[in-house]
Every structure is written in C-alpha cells, then in structure tokens.
Amino acid sequence: MEPTDVINELALRLFAALTATGRTIVSKLQDEDGQTLAEYGLIMAIIAVAVVLAAGVAFRGAIIGAFGAATNCESKNFSGNLSVNC
C-alpha cells in the first residue's frame, strides 16, 4: 500500500468520524433533554486526538526528517567539529 493511499484512507475515515460526530451533536442539541458539558468536552477531546493523529500521519516524513537532521547535527558537533552550522 502506497503512503498516499494510507493518508487518503485515514483522511476519509477521519472525515466520516467527524461527520458522524457532527450529526450526533446536532441531534443532541435539538433534543430537549440536552447533554452535559462534560460529554461535549469528551467529544471535543476525541476530535482533537483524531486531528493530532492525522497530522502525525500526514507529516510523518517531515517529522522524521527534522529529527534525523537534528541528530546528525548534534553528532557532528559532539565529534569535535564545532564549526558546523546546522
């Protein structure tokens, strides 16, 4: 499976989950009983975690590259070559 296929699959699942969550929130807001603030907070926390995970997957290559560059820079500086600008 290609990396773009994984990202597309994740984006589609995230969209479906957010759409279902949005529909649930709208139906609960229209309900006379309503929901407690804690339950809405929990829904928002779940959405936030999903967004963070999706961003981690989407930017995985850039994150790995940045940490790799920082590691290489530090290893060059610790080897005695203090003139290295990273």
C-alpha positions as CSV (number, residue, x, y, z in Angstrom):
1,M,0.0,0.0,0.0
2,E,1.4,3.4,-1.0
3,P,1.9,6.1,1.6
4,T,-0.6,8.3,-0.2
5,D,-3.2,5.5,-0.1
6,V,-2.7,5.3,3.7
7,I,-3.1,9.1,4.1
8,N,-6.2,9.1,1.9
9,E,-7.7,6.2,3.8
10,L,-7.0,8.0,7.1
11,A,-8.4,11.3,5.8
12,L,-11.6,9.5,4.6
13,R,-12.0,7.7,8.0
14,L,-11.4,11.0,9.9
15,F,-14.0,12.8,7.7
16,A,-16.5,10.0,8.2
17,A,-16.0,10.1,12.0
18,L,-16.2,13.9,12.2
19,T,-19.4,13.9,10.1
20,A,-21.0,11.3,12.3
21,T,-19.9,13.2,15.4
22,G,-21.3,16.4,14.0
23,R,-24.6,14.8,13.3
24,T,-24.7,13.4,16.8
25,I,-24.0,16.8,18.3
26,V,-26.7,18.5,16.1
27,S,-29.3,15.8,17.1
28,K,-28.4,16.1,20.8
29,L,-28.7,19.9,20.6
30,Q,-32.1,19.6,19.1
31,D,-33.1,17.1,21.9
32,E,-35.0,18.7,24.8
33,D,-33.0,16.8,27.4
34,G,-29.7,18.0,26.0
35,Q,-26.2,16.8,27.1
36,T,-23.9,17.8,29.9
37,L,-20.9,19.9,29.3
38,A,-18.6,17.1,30.3
39,E,-19.9,14.9,27.4
40,Y,-19.4,17.7,24.9
41,G,-15.9,18.2,26.3
42,L,-15.2,14.5,25.8
43,I,-16.4,14.6,22.2
44,M,-14.1,17.6,21.6
45,A,-11.2,15.8,23.2
46,I,-11.7,12.8,20.9
47,I,-11.9,15.1,17.9
48,A,-8.7,16.8,19.0
49,V,-6.8,13.5,19.4
50,A,-8.0,12.4,16.0
51,V,-6.7,15.6,14.4
52,V,-3.4,15.3,16.1
53,L,-3.0,11.7,15.0
54,A,-4.0,12.6,11.4
55,A,-1.4,15.4,11.4
56,G,1.2,13.0,12.7
57,V,0.5,10.6,9.9
58,A,0.3,13.3,7.3
59,F,3.6,14.9,8.3
60,R,5.4,11.7,9.3
61,G,8.2,12.1,6.7
62,A,8.8,15.7,7.7
63,I,8.9,14.9,11.4
64,I,11.4,12.0,10.8
65,G,13.5,14.2,8.6
66,A,13.7,17.0,11.1
67,F,14.7,14.7,14.0
68,G,17.2,13.0,11.7
69,A,18.7,16.3,10.7
70,A,18.9,17.4,14.3
71,T,20.6,14.1,15.3
72,N,23.1,14.4,12.6
73,C,23.9,18.0,13.5
74,E,24.4,17.1,17.2
75,S,26.6,14.1,16.3
76,K,28.8,16.3,14.1
77,N,29.1,18.9,16.9
78,F,30.0,16.3,19.5
79,S,32.7,14.8,17.3
80,G,34.8,17.9,17.8
81,N,33.8,19.8,14.7
82,L,32.4,22.8,16.5
83,S,32.3,25.0,13.3
84,V,29.3,23.0,11.9
85,N,26.2,25.2,11.4
86,C,23.1,23.1,11.1
